[in-house]
Amino acid sequence: MFHSSLSFIIIFFLFFFLIPHHNCSHDLSVSRHHPNPKHWPAGVDLVNTTCELCANASAAFQYSFCASSLQRLPITRIASFQGLAIVAMELAMENASETVQKIADMMNKGSFDHHGMAWLGDCMETYSHSVSALLNAIGAFMGKHYVIANAWMLQVTKGIRRCEVRFSRRGREASPLNKHNYDVLRLSDVVLCIIQFLEPT
């Protein structure tokens, strides 16, 4: 009986104190090749390192889009990991604003039937709301209210996906706003990825 109790105590000690445990509460994990962004050394290639980090965290993340979109910007606009998210939100907002004008032009041409015109009108409203949501997301992010910023960004992606689906359900090969929708969604992915690494754990 004594030996049995002693064996249990030894096993208990080994399991809880000597065997390393891993925290699995987060779906997004940082590869050992990509240290926590908060501890990246000065001079690191922020764009490529961030895009690689996000691509490693999610198979759906588009590394090539991330790198090509952000590398075109002046280095002075990308001074930090957080700065990348702000730049991505600004780019998404510029894209959304341009899309509102593009939709207005398409509607003025009258090349769509009444169903198409109605869906374009819905997409215009969605993009108008997205501009406001992105402004709110930037404000929340700059105030370090990352959970709130995340909620605003999810609202943007939900609306843009709904806009895309409206045309695909109609049997078209692709939405006439496909490129604009894609760009805003991919830029939103960059922001959402960065926020996950900044949210308190």
C-alpha positions in Angstrom: 0.0 0.0 0.0 2.9 2.4 0.9 4.7 1.6 -2.4 1.5 2.3 -4.4 1.0 5.7 -2.7 4.6 6.7 -3.3 4.4 5.7 -7.0 1.3 7.9 -7.4 3.1 10.9 -5.8 6.1 10.5 -8.0 3.9 10.3 -11.2 1.9 13.3 -10.0 5.1 15.3 -9.5 6.6 14.4 -12.9 3.4 15.2 -14.8 2.7 18.6 -13.3 6.2 20.0 -12.6 8.7 18.3 -15.0 6.7 17.6 -18.2 6.2 20.9 -20.2 2.6 21.9 -20.9 1.5 23.8 -23.9 -1.2 26.4 -24.0 -3.7 25.4 -26.7 -6.3 28.1 -26.0 -5.3 30.1 -29.0 -5.8 28.9 -32.6 -3.1 31.4 -33.8 0.4 30.2 -32.8 3.7 31.8 -33.4 6.3 29.7 -35.2 9.7 29.4 -33.4 11.2 31.0 -36.6 9.0 34.1 -36.0 9.4 35.5 -32.5 6.7 37.5 -30.9 6.3 40.8 -32.8 6.6 42.7 -29.6 10.2 41.5 -29.3 11.3 41.8 -32.9 14.7 43.5 -33.1 15.3 46.9 -34.7 15.9 46.8 -38.4 13.8 43.7 -39.1 12.0 43.5 -42.5 8.5 44.3 -41.1 6.6 43.6 -44.2 8.0 40.2 -45.2 8.2 39.1 -41.6 4.7 40.0 -40.8 3.3 38.5 -44.0 5.2 35.3 -43.3 4.0 35.2 -39.7 0.4 35.6 -40.8 0.7 33.0 -43.6 2.2 30.5 -41.1 -0.7 31.2 -38.8 -3.5 30.6 -41.4 -3.5 28.6 -44.6 -6.1 31.0 -46.0 -3.8 34.0 -45.6 -2.4 35.3 -49.0 1.3 36.0 -48.4 1.9 37.3 -52.0 -0.9 39.8 -51.8 0.2 41.0 -48.3 3.8 41.5 -49.4 3.1 43.1 -52.8 0.5 45.5 -51.3 2.6 46.7 -48.4 6.1 46.7 -50.0 5.0 49.4 -52.5 4.6 51.9 -49.6 7.3 54.3 -48.5 9.3 52.9 -45.6 8.5 56.0 -43.5 4.8 54.9 -43.4 5.7 51.5 -41.9 7.6 52.2 -38.7 6.3 49.4 -36.5 4.2 46.2 -36.4 1.2 48.3 -35.3 1.9 50.8 -38.1 1.4 48.0 -40.6 -2.1 47.4 -39.4 -3.0 51.1 -39.6 -1.6 51.3 -43.2 -3.6 48.2 -44.2 -6.7 49.8 -42.8 -6.0 53.1 -44.6 -5.5 51.2 -47.9 -8.8 49.3 -47.3 -10.6 52.5 -46.7 -9.2 54.1 -49.9 -10.2 51.1 -51.8 -13.7 51.1 -50.3 -14.1 54.8 -51.1 -13.0 54.3 -54.7 -15.5 51.3 -54.9 -18.4 53.5 -53.9 -17.6 55.8 -56.9 -17.1 52.8 -59.2 -20.6 51.5 -58.2 -22.1 54.9 -58.8 -20.6 55.0 -62.3 -21.8 51.4 -63.1 -25.3 52.3 -62.0 -25.3 55.5 -64.1 -24.4 53.5 -67.2 -27.6 51.4 -66.8 -26.1 48.2 -68.1 -27.7 46.1 -65.4 -31.3 44.9 -65.1 -33.4 45.9 -62.1 -32.1 43.0 -60.0 -28.5 43.9 -60.7 -29.2 47.6 -60.0 -30.8 46.6 -56.7 -27.8 44.5 -55.7 -25.4 47.2 -56.8 -27.3 49.6 -54.6 -27.0 47.2 -51.7 -23.2 46.9 -52.3 -22.9 50.7 -52.4 -24.5 50.9 -49.0 -22.3 48.1 -47.7 -19.1 49.9 -49.0 -20.3 53.3 -47.5 -20.8 51.6 -44.2 -17.4 49.9 -44.5 -15.7 53.3 -44.9 -17.3 54.4 -41.6 -16.4 51.0 -40.0 -12.8 51.3 -41.1 -12.6 54.8 -39.6 -13.9 53.5 -36.3 -11.5 50.6 -36.5 -8.5 52.9 -37.0 -9.6 55.0 -34.0 -10.1 52.0 -31.8 -6.8 50.5 -32.9 -4.8 53.7 -32.2 -6.4 53.9 -28.8 -5.2 50.3 -28.2 -8.8 49.0 -28.0 -7.9 46.0 -30.1 -11.0 43.9 -29.3 -13.2 46.8 -30.5 -11.0 47.3 -33.6 -11.3 43.6 -34.3 -15.1 43.8 -34.1 -15.2 46.7 -36.6 -13.0 44.8 -39.0 -15.2 41.7 -38.8 -18.2 43.9 -39.7 -16.3 45.1 -42.8 -15.5 41.6 -44.0 -19.0 40.3 -43.3 -20.5 43.1 -45.4 -18.0 42.7 -48.3 -18.6 38.9 -48.5 -22.3 39.5 -48.6 -21.8 41.9 -51.5 -19.7 39.3 -53.4 -22.2 36.4 -52.8 -25.2 38.4 -54.2 -23.8 38.3 -57.7 -22.5 34.7 -57.5 -25.9 33.4 -56.5 -27.3 35.0 -59.7 -25.2 32.7 -61.8 -22.6 35.2 -63.0 -19.0 33.9 -63.4 -17.9 36.6 -61.0 -19.1 39.8 -59.3 -18.3 43.0 -61.3 -16.8 44.1 -58.0 -14.7 41.0 -57.5 -11.3 42.7 -57.6 -12.4 45.4 -55.2 -14.0 42.9 -52.8 -10.9 40.7 -52.9 -8.5 43.6 -52.1 -10.6 44.8 -49.1 -10.9 41.3 -47.7 -7.2 40.5 -48.1 -6.2 43.9 -46.5 -8.7 43.1 -43.7 -6.9 39.7 -43.2 -3.7 41.6 -42.5 -5.3 43.8 -39.9 -7.1 40.9 -38.2 -3.9 38.9 -38.1 -1.9 41.7 -36.5 -4.7 42.3 -33.9 -4.5 38.7 -32.8 -0.9 39.2 -31.8 -1.6 42.4 -30.0 -4.7 41.4 -28.0 -4.0 40.7 -24.4 -3.6 37.0 -23.6 
